[in-house]
Amino acid sequence: MATSAIKYSGNLRTEATHLRSGKEIITDAPVDNNGKGEAFSPTDLAATSLASCAMTIIGISAAKDGVDFTNSEISMTKTMSADSPRRITKIELDFKFKTNTELTEAQQKKYQRVAHTCPVALSLHPDIEQVYNFTWL
């Protein structure tokens, strides 16, 4: 069964529907590539997927340990190539962890390792530089 259905709305915009939930995402081409930049671009979604996936995998691991990272945040910065072909060259993730317990250095390192094992991280082309920065609040 298909996961999503995508419709081209014209003017470099798409509407994607997650078939199981009915939730929708709109994408626009970025301003620097002839678009309006009024929504996530497809490459924004690819980079954002890395951040969401890393936090999800950390959350799964943390739940097994009784650690809660609710309200933790990630700031994502995506860098595109200046040359042709146009592609993502770097994704930088700045994690700011809030937790219900003080973590040891060993626990922090464990979650840092886990972040790098998310399926999106392992699926991205190896030429895309992935930078992970961690702050423990």
Secondary structure, 3 states (H helix, E strand, C coil): CCCEEEEEEECCEEEEEECCCCCEEEEECCHHHCCCCCCECHHHHHHHHHHHHHHHHHHHHHHHHCCCCCCCEEEEEEEECCCCCCCEEEEEEEEEECCCCCCCHHHHHHHHHHHCCCHHHHHCCCCCEEEEEEEEC
